[in-house]
């Protein structure tokens, strides 16, 4: 009996590193504007930090658990080694790209200089700035007094300082200073006597002014080196049943600040005596994940590098388009009642969501508003609209997800604000996250309730909507709206099952639903019928559904994948996945929409969803997939997908022997984000 070949499954952590490698490729891409390349370095750095806080931290925890039945191919120890090998290679590329960008910036008259390159005027300016803006936020700690490992905070950068006296009358001492980047910009624009722009990092401003801090102790020589610690950011929940879920989350956030270090990075120029002392005080061993790097860390701050008026070094403007079905000063609800509307962010304006909520908040016929919130903007017009609705006497209910990673504190704040204004706030289904994107508006029309809904793929966040490519379906389809009603009932009843007619809802039925659709495609392929699937997601990880995709491809189903991030399956393998093609698009906007299309024997089925195909989304989150049934909207989705599948500028091929190979071919260059913007713009003409 022939042994069936084992289906190839790529480790998810390694696949994620390949995704971040695509972000690094954007920084290296000389066709991108120079300041945008610098921002991509910041995005890459921020992504990598979060990867260590979460995924590497999880692998470290797994290492400490004995006798777990791990396959040697995915053992935590083996994966960690491969991670560090890839990270080391990527770091070399990163530094090379950074040096190239800095050099090219000089040719455009933007000079990033350090404290040794200041002229007299710039030096006086830096000292004045230090005294007026920076010094108040500096609280040095003598390393000999450093109490415990939790003294150094995650996400911060520090200068480790060696203090000396030139006549040797004082013994060398050591201090550590946290840079106040939460209150002061990382970048200071210096005065210039020529046509150039001069920028100095906050790190070097502090280096230049160390005498202002330590000379009172008799020292006159100083050297400072950047160090950074990354901590385990996974939340450990207290099982004390006397605590509310809000208290549990709040206590867990405090514990995060004392999380176990998963990485310690330092300037490789740091003297050995200072490094040894630091490692000893922080209880970090030489075998722990430590790495010598360059002079600067926390490159995430470069996402906010000053533009200095150089518009030619930035992307050309792509202002959000108006939607063809929304004339100015018309009721949003009246238009949605007539037809389903699909909004494409950031190509179209997010203000339509704000307009919808504002209208609902003041419309005397609107009785209630319900909404899920996962991540809100810092100064959220969405939250303000909901508060205004409550003040106007509407019944407002918000399901605020307190476990949105790294947004927990912000969401606790918003939950308290909303509750103070009379909004009913529901937070917390322990063990589950509410990740669905839903709005429900109940309006009294002809003496009965009429419902309006929004089902989306991305957060109700006007900040991220400027850079995240997402979809929102506005509908007055009463079957869908009644399903949204039941979705909220389900959440309020701590996941009591409800019957849904149109929506597909996790954690109950989503995986099985899509497996059934794939089985139908397999059946059609074997019957010689047209059988194909297009799958656009952020991540494809769930092994049960991946195995089904392999089987569908083997049965003759043509499968096209557009996966931005993690993809654990390998398309185009001989004898296994010849019928499966896969690309990843990383470009100006973050591809975030999830869209699924099934041939369905000639009557294609279209869905948008908040869920990636991952175990956590299917089993541990409240997610919603919604059918798109309007013919015009289906054509628009198909056009978007066809444009993306034709991309030969920013698309990389998933799988293959070498990671992140650009897709090439075609007589005409197709950069899908630009093409889709122009497609929507063309519909206005």
C-alpha positions in Angstrom: 0.0 0.0 0.0 1.5 3.3 -1.1 2.2 5.8 1.7 0.5 9.1 1.2 3.0 12.0 1.2 2.9 14.2 4.2 1.3 17.6 3.4 3.8 20.4 3.8 2.9 22.8 6.6 5.2 25.8 7.1 5.9 26.9 10.6 3.7 29.9 11.3 6.5 31.9 13.1 8.9 31.4 10.1 6.1 32.4 7.7 5.5 35.6 9.7 9.2 36.4 9.6 9.0 36.1 5.8 6.0 38.5 5.9 8.1 41.0 7.8 10.8 40.4 5.3 8.4 41.8 2.7 8.1 44.9 4.7 11.8 45.2 4.8 11.8 44.8 1.0 9.6 47.9 0.8 12.3 49.8 2.7 14.9 48.5 0.3 12.8 49.2 -2.8 14.4 52.2 -4.5 11.2 52.9 -6.5 9.5 53.9 -3.2 9.9 57.6 -2.1 12.9 58.0 0.3 11.0 59.1 3.4 8.5 56.3 2.9 11.3 53.8 2.8 12.4 55.2 6.2 8.9 54.6 7.5 8.9 51.0 6.3 12.1 50.5 8.5 10.0 51.8 11.4 7.1 49.4 10.6 9.5 46.5 10.3 11.1 47.3 13.6 7.8 47.7 15.4 6.5 44.5 13.9 9.6 42.6 15.0 9.3 44.0 18.6 5.7 42.7 18.8 6.8 39.4 17.4 9.3 39.0 20.2 6.8 40.1 22.9 4.2 37.6 21.8 5.4 34.8 19.6 9.0 34.4 20.9 7.7 34.8 24.4 5.2 32.0 23.8 7.9 29.7 22.5 10.0 30.4 25.5 7.1 29.5 27.8 6.7 26.2 25.8 10.4 25.4 26.4 9.8 25.4 30.1 7.0 22.8 30.0 8.3 19.3 30.1 7.0 16.2 28.4 4.8 17.9 25.8 4.4 15.8 22.7 6.0 18.2 20.2 7.0 16.9 16.8 10.7 17.5 16.4 10.0 19.5 13.2 8.1 22.1 15.3 9.9 21.9 18.6 10.2 25.3 20.3 13.9 25.0 20.6 14.3 24.3 16.9 11.9 27.0 15.9 13.7 29.5 18.1 17.0 28.7 16.6 15.6 29.3 13.1 14.0 32.5 14.2 17.3 33.9 15.5 19.1 32.8 12.4 16.5 34.7 10.2 16.5 37.7 12.5 20.2 38.0 12.3 20.2 37.9 8.5 17.4 40.5 8.4 19.2 42.7 10.8 22.2 42.9 8.5 19.9 43.9 5.6 18.1 46.4 7.8 21.3 48.2 8.8 22.5 48.2 5.2 19.2 49.7 4.0 19.3 52.3 6.8 22.8 53.4 5.9 21.8 53.6 2.2 18.8 55.8 3.1 20.8 58.1 5.3 23.3 58.5 2.5 20.6 59.2 0.0 18.9 61.7 2.4 22.2 63.7 2.4 22.0 64.1 -1.4 18.5 65.7 -0.8 19.8 68.0 1.8 18.6 66.1 4.8 21.5 65.3 7.2 21.0 63.1 10.3 23.9 64.1 12.5 25.1 63.1 16.0 26.4 65.1 18.9 30.0 65.2 17.7 29.0 67.0 14.5 27.1 70.0 16.0 28.5 73.4 15.2 28.4 76.1 17.9 25.0 77.5 17.1 23.5 74.0 16.9 25.1 73.0 20.1 23.7 76.0 21.9 20.2 75.2 20.4 20.5 71.6 21.5 21.4 72.6 25.1 18.6 75.1 25.3 16.1 72.4 24.0 17.5 69.9 26.5 17.1 72.3 29.4 13.6 73.4 28.5 12.0 70.2 27.1 14.1 67.2 27.9 15.7 67.5 31.3 12.4 67.6 33.2 11.6 64.1 31.8 15.0 62.5 32.8 15.3 60.4 35.9 18.7 58.7 35.9 19.2 55.5 38.0 22.6 54.6 39.2 23.1 51.0 38.1 24.5 50.0 41.5 21.1 51.0 42.8 19.0 49.3 40.2 16.6 47.3 42.4 15.3 44.6 40.1 14.7 43.3 36.6 11.4 45.2 36.3 13.1 48.5 36.7 13.6 48.6 32.9 10.3 49.1 31.0 9.4 47.4 27.8 9.0 49.6 24.6 11.4 52.1 26.1 15.0 52.9 25.1 17.7 53.7 27.6 21.2 55.1 27.6 23.6 53.2 29.7 26.2 55.8 30.8 29.8 55.3 31.9 30.9 58.2 34.2 34.5 59.0 34.7 37.0 61.7 35.8 39.9 62.5 33.7 42.3 62.9 36.6 41.1 59.6 38.1 40.3 61.2 41.4 36.9 59.5 41.3 36.2 55.8 40.6 34.2 55.1 37.5 30.5 54.8 38.0 27.5 53.8 35.9 24.0 55.1 35.3 21.0 54.4 33.1 18.6 56.9 31.7 15.3 56.3 30.0 14.7 58.5 27.0 11.4 60.4 27.4 10.1 59.5 23.9 6.5 59.4 25.1 6.6 63.1 25.8 9.3 64.4 23.5 9.9 63.7 19.8 12.7 61.4 19.0 13.9 63.9 16.4 15.1 67.5 16.8 15.3 69.8 13.8 18.4 72.0 14.2 19.0 75.5 13.0 20.8 75.8 9.6 23.0 78.4 8.0 22.8 76.7 4.6 20.1 75.1 2.4 20.4 71.8 4.2 18.1 70.4 6.9 19.9 69.0 10.0 18.2 66.4 12.3 19.6 65.0 15.5 18.1 62.1 17.4 17.0 62.6 21.0 19.6 60.0 22.0 22.4 62.3 20.8 20.9 65.4 22.4 21.0 63.7 25.7 24.6 62.4 25.0 25.6 66.0 24.2 24.2 67.3 27.5 25.3 64.6 29.9 27.4 67.1 31.8 24.2 69.0 32.6 23.1 65.9 34.6 26.2 64.4 36.1 28.9 67.2 36.5 27.5 68.1 39.9 28.9 64.8 41.1 32.4 65.6 40.0 32.5 63.6 36.8 33.9 65.2 33.5 34.0 62.3 31.1 30.9 60.5 29.8 30.1 57.8 27.3 26.6 56.6 26.6 25.2 53.5 24.8 21.7 52.6 23.8 20.2 49.5 25.4 16.6 48.1 25.1 14.8 45.2 26.7 11.8 43.4 25.2 9.5 41.6 27.6 6.9 38.8 27.4 3.6 40.6 26.7 1.2 37.7 27.0 -1.4 38.4 29.8 -1.7 36.0 32.7 -5.2 36.1 34.1 -5.9 35.8 37.8 -8.5 33.2 38.5 -9.9 35.1 41.5 -13.7 34.8 40.9 -14.3 37.8 43.2 -12.8 40.1 40.6 -14.6 41.6 37.7 -13.2 41.0 34.2 -12.2 44.6 34.1 -10.2 44.2 37.3 -8.6 41.0 35.9 -7.5 42.7 32.8 -6.2 45.7 34.7 -4.1 43.5 37.1 -2.8 41.6 34.1 -1.6 44.8 32.4 0.4 45.6 35.6 2.0 42.2 35.4 2.9 42.7 31.7 5.3 45.5 32.8 7.2 43.0 34.8 7.2 40.3 32.1 10.1 38.0 31.6 12.7 39.5 29.2 12.7 37.8 25.8 15.4 39.9 24.2 18.1 42.3 25.3 19.6 44.5 22.6 22.6 46.8 23.2 25.0 49.0 21.3 27.9 46.6 20.4 30.3 49.5 21.2 29.4 49.3 24.9 32.5 48.7 27.1 32.6 45.1 28.5 32.6 46.3 32.1 29.4 48.2 31.6 27.7 45.4 29.8 28.7 42.8 32.4 27.3 45.0 35.1 24.0 45.6 33.2 23.5 41.9 32.6 24.2 41.1 36.2 21.8 43.6 37.5 19.1 42.6 35.1 19.7 38.9 35.8 20.3 38.1 32.1 22.8 35.4 31.3 25.1 35.2 28.3 23.0 32.3 27.0 19.8 34.4 27.1 18.6 36.1 23.9 21.0 39.1 23.9 22.3 40.8 20.8 24.8 43.5 20.1 23.5 46.0 17.5 24.1 49.5 16.3 24.1 52.9 17.9 20.3 53.4 17.7 17.3 51.2 18.6 13.5 51.5 18.6 13.4 52.3 14.9 9.6 52.3 15.2 10.0 56.0 15.9 11.2 56.5 12.3 7.6 56.1 11.3 7.2 59.7 12.5 10.4 61.1 11.0 9.9 64.7 10.0 9.1 65.4 6.4 10.8 68.8 6.3 8.7 70.0 3.4 10.1 67.4 1.0 6.8 66.3 -0.7 8.8 64.7 -3.5 10.2 62.2 -1.0 6.7 61.1 0.0 4.0 59.2 -1.7 1.9 61.2 -4.1 -1.4 62.1 -2.5 -4.3 59.7 -2.8 -7.1 61.6 -1.1 -10.1 59.5 -0.1 -12.8 59.4 -2.8 -16.4 60.1 -2.3 -18.7 57.2 -2.8 -20.8 57.4 -6.0 -24.0 56.5 -4.2 -23.6 59.1 -1.4 -24.4 62.7 -2.6 -23.5 65.5 -0.3 -26.0 66.3 2.5 -28.1 63.3 2.0 -29.3 60.9 4.7 -27.1 57.9 4.9 -29.9 55.7 6.2 -32.2 56.7 3.4 -29.6 55.6 0.8 -28.8 52.4 2.6 -32.5 51.6 2.7 -32.6 51.7 -1.1 -29.6 49.5 -1.8 -26.6 47.8 -0.2 -23.4 49.9 -0.1 -19.8 48.7 0.0 -17.2 51.1 1.4 -13.6 50.5 0.5 -11.1 52.1 2.9 -8.8 54.0 2.6 -9.7 54.6 -1.0 -13.1 56.0 0.1 -13.7 58.2 3.0 -14.2 56.8 6.5 -16.4 59.9 7.2 -19.4 57.9 5.9 -19.2 55.8 9.1 -19.0 58.9 11.2 -21.9 60.4 9.3 -23.9 57.2 9.8 -23.4 57.3 13.6 -23.9 61.1 13.8 -27.2 60.8 11.8 -28.4 58.0 14.0 -27.5 60.0 17.2 -29.8 62.9 16.3 -32.5 61.2 14.2 -35.6 61.3 16.4 -36.9 58.0 14.9 -33.7 56.1 15.9 -34.4 54.1 19.0 -31.1 52.3 19.6 -27.5 51.8 18.4 -25.4 48.7 19.1 -21.8 48.4 18.1 -18.6 46.3 18.7 -15.3 48.1 19.2 -12.0 46.3 19.1 -9.5 49.2 18.5 -10.6 52.8 18.6 -8.7 55.9 17.4 -6.8 58.0 20.0 -9.2 60.9 19.6 -12.2 58.8 18.4 -15.0 60.5 16.6 -16.8 57.1 16.7 -16.8 57.1 20.5 -17.9 60.8 20.5 -20.8 60.0 18.2 -21.9 57.2 20.5 -21.7 59.5 23.5 -23.7 62.1 21.7 -26.3 59.4 20.8 -26.7 58.5 24.5 -27.0 62.2 25.4 -29.8 62.4 22.8 -31.7 59.7 24.6 -30.8 56.7 22.4 -30.3 53.3 23.9 -26.6 52.7 23.1 -24.9 49.4 23.7 -21.2 48.8 23.0 -19.3 45.6 23.2 -15.8 46.8 24.1 -13.2 44.1 23.7 -10.8 44.6 26.6 -8.4 41.9 25.4 -7.4 43.7 22.1 -3.6 43.2 22.4 -1.7 46.4 23.2 -4.9 48.4 23.2 -6.2 47.0 26.5 -5.5 50.2 28.5 -7.1 52.5 25.8 -10.2 50.3 25.7 -10.5 50.3 29.5 -10.4 54.1 29.3 -13.0 54.2 26.6 -15.3 51.7 28.4 -15.2 53.9 31.5 -15.9 57.1 29.4 -18.9 55.5 27.7 -20.3 54.1 30.9 -20.1 57.6 32.5 -22.2 58.9 29.7 -25.0 56.3 30.1 -23.9 53.9 27.4 -24.4 50.2 28.3 -20.9 48.7 28.0 -20.4 45.0 27.8 -16.9 43.8 28.2 -15.5 40.4 28.5 -16.3 36.8 27.6 -13.4 35.1 29.4 -11.5 32.9 27.0 -12.9 34.6 23.9 -12.4 37.8 22.0 -15.1 39.7 20.2 -13.3 40.5 16.9 -16.4 41.0 14.7 -17.1 44.5 13.3 -20.8 45.2 13.6 -23.1 48.1 13.9 -26.9 47.8 14.4 -29.3 50.7 14.2 -33.0 50.3 15.2 -35.3 52.9 13.7 -39.1 53.4 14.1 -40.7 53.4 10.7 -44.4 53.1 10.0 -45.0 52.2 13.7 -42.6 49.3 13.6 -38.9 48.6 14.0 -36.8 48.8 10.9 -33.1 47.7 11.1 -29.9 48.9 9.5 -26.6 47.1 9.8 -22.9 47.5 9.0 -20.7 44.4 8.8 -17.0 45.1 8.3 -13.6 43.5 7.9 -11.6 46.2 9.9 -11.8 48.3 13.0 -14.0 51.3 13.5 -10.9 53.5 13.7 -10.6 56.6 11.7 -6.8 56.7 12.2 -6.0 53.2 10.9 -8.7 53.6 8.2 -6.2 56.0 6.4 -3.7 53.1 5.9 -5.6 49.8 6.3 -7.4 48.5 3.2 -10.7 47.3 4.5 -14.3 46.8 3.6 -17.6 47.7 5.2 -21.1 46.5 4.0 -24.0 48.8 4.9 -27.3 47.1 4.4 -31.0 47.3 5.3 -31.5 43.6 4.3 -33.7 42.6 7.2 -32.5 38.9 7.2 -28.9 40.1 7.7 -30.0 42.7 10.2 -32.0 40.2 12.3 -28.9 38.0 12.3 -26.9 41.0 13.6 -29.5 41.3 16.3 -28.9 37.7 17.3 -25.2 38.2 17.2 -25.5 40.9 19.8 -27.9 38.7 21.8 -25.3 35.9 21.6 -22.6 38.2 23.0 -24.8 39.6 25.7 -25.6 36.0 26.8 -22.0 34.9 27.0 -22.1 33.0 23.7 -25.4 31.3 24.0 -26.0 29.7 20.6 -28.4 31.4 18.3 -29.8 30.5 14.8 -28.4 32.6 11.9 -30.0 32.7 8.5 -27.3 34.6 6.5 -24.3 35.3 8.7 -21.7 32.7 9.5 -20.6 33.1 13.0 -17.6 31.8 15.0 -16.9 30.2 17.3 -19.8 27.9 16.3 -19.9 27.2 12.6 -17.4 29.1 10.6 -14.7 26.5 9.9 -17.3 23.8 9.1 -19.2 26.1 6.8 -16.2 26.9 4.7 -15.1 23.3 4.6 -18.5 22.4 3.3 -18.2 25.0 0.5 -14.8 23.5 -0.3 -16.3 20.0 -0.4 -18.9 21.3 -2.9 -16.1 22.7 -5.1 -14.3 19.3 -4.9 -17.6 17.5 -5.9 -18.0 19.9 -8.8 -14.4 19.5 -10.0 -14.8 15.7 -10.0 -18.0 16.1 -12.0 -16.1 18.1 -14.6 -17.8 21.3 -13.7 -16.2 24.7 -13.3 -14.7 24.7 -9.8 -12.5 27.5 -8.3 -12.0 29.6 -5.1 -10.4 32.9 -4.4 -9.3 33.5 -0.9 -8.0 36.9 0.4 -6.9 36.9 4.0 -4.3 38.3 6.3 -3.3 34.9 7.6 -3.9 31.3 6.6 -2.9 29.0 9.5 -5.7 26.6 10.5 -4.4 23.1 9.6 -7.8 21.5 9.2 -8.8 23.9 6.5 -5.3 24.0 5.0 -5.5 20.2 4.5 -8.9 20.6 2.9 -7.4 23.2 0.5 -4.7 20.8 -0.5 -7.3 18.1 -1.2 -9.4 20.5 -3.2 -6.4 21.5 -5.3 -5.6 17.8 -5.8 -9.1 17.2 -7.0 -8.8 19.9 -9.6 -10.3 23.0 -7.9 -8.4 26.1 -9.1 -7.4 28.0 -5.9 -6.0 31.5 -5.9 -4.7 32.8 -2.6 -4.0 36.5 -1.7 -2.5 36.2 1.8 -0.8 39.3 3.2 0.9 37.7 6.2 1.3 34.2 7.5 0.6 31.3 5.1 1.5 27.8 6.3 0.6 26.0 3.1 2.9 25.8 0.0 1.2 26.4 -3.4 2.5 25.1 -6.7 4.2 22.0 -5.4 4.5 19.3 -8.0 2.2 16.4 -7.2 0.5 18.3 -4.3 -0.6 21.8 -5.1 -0.2 22.5 -8.8 -3.7 24.0 -8.9 -3.0 26.4 -6.0 -1.4 29.8 -6.7 -0.5 32.2 -3.9 0.6 35.8 -3.7 1.2 38.3 -1.0 0.9 42.1 -1.6 2.8 44.5 0.6 2.5 48.1 -0.5 1.6 51.6 0.6 -1.6 50.5 2.4 -1.9 47.5 4.7 -4.0 44.8 3.0 -6.5 44.0 5.7 -9.8 43.0 4.0 -10.9 39.4 4.1 -12.8 38.3 1.0 -13.9 34.8 0.0 -15.4 33.7 -3.4 -16.6 30.2 -4.3 -17.5 29.3 -7.9 -20.6 27.4 -6.7 -21.3 25.7 -10.0 -21.5 28.9 -11.9 -23.4 31.1 -9.4 -20.4 32.5 -7.3 -20.8 33.1 -3.6 -19.1 36.1 -2.2 -18.3 36.7 1.5 -16.6 39.4 3.5 -15.4 38.6 7.0 -13.6 39.8 10.1 -11.9 36.4 10.5 -8.6 35.1 9.2 -8.4 31.3 8.8 -6.6 30.6 12.0 -7.5 28.4 15.0 -8.0 31.3 17.3 -10.5 33.0 14.9 -12.5 29.8 14.4 -12.5 28.6 18.0 -11.7 31.4 20.4 -13.2 34.5 18.9 -16.6 35.9 18.0 -16.2 36.5 14.2 -18.7 37.1 11.5 -18.7 36.4 7.7 -21.4 38.0 5.7 -22.6 37.2 2.2 -22.5 39.9 -0.4 -25.6 39.4 -2.6 -26.0 42.6 -4.6 -24.9 42.0 -8.2 -23.1 45.4 -8.5 -21.2 44.9 -5.3 -20.1 41.4 -6.3 -18.8 42.8 -9.6 -16.8 45.4 -7.6 -15.3 42.7 -5.3 -14.4 40.6 -8.4 -12.8 43.6 -10.0 -10.7 44.3 -6.9 -9.6 40.6 -6.7 -8.8 40.4 -10.4 -6.7 43.6 -10.1 -4.8 42.2 -7.1 -4.2 38.8 -8.8 -2.7 40.7 -11.8 -0.3 42.7 -9.6 3.2 42.3 -10.9 4.8 45.2 -9.0 4.1 44.6 -5.3 3.0 41.0 -5.3 5.4 38.3 -4.0 4.9 34.6 -4.7 4.0 32.5 -1.7 5.9 29.3 -1.4 8.7 28.2 -3.7 12.3 27.5 -2.6 13.2 31.1 -2.0 11.0 33.4 0.2 9.6 36.7 -1.1 10.3 36.4 -4.8 8.5 39.2 -6.7 5.8 38.1 -9.2 6.8 39.1 -12.7 5.2 38.9 -16.1 2.6 40.7 -18.2 3.1 43.4 -20.8 1.9 46.2 -18.5 2.9 46.9 -15.0 0.0 46.5 -12.5 0.4 48.0 -9.0 -2.9 46.9 -7.6 -3.5 49.5 -5.0 -3.0 52.3 -7.5 -5.1 50.4 -10.1 -8.0 49.8 -7.7 -7.9 53.5 -6.6 -8.2 54.5 -10.2 -10.9 51.9 -10.8 -13.1 53.5 -8.0 -12.2 57.0 -9.2 -13.4 56.0 -12.7 -16.8 55.0 -11.3 -17.3 58.7 -10.3 -16.9 59.9 -13.9 
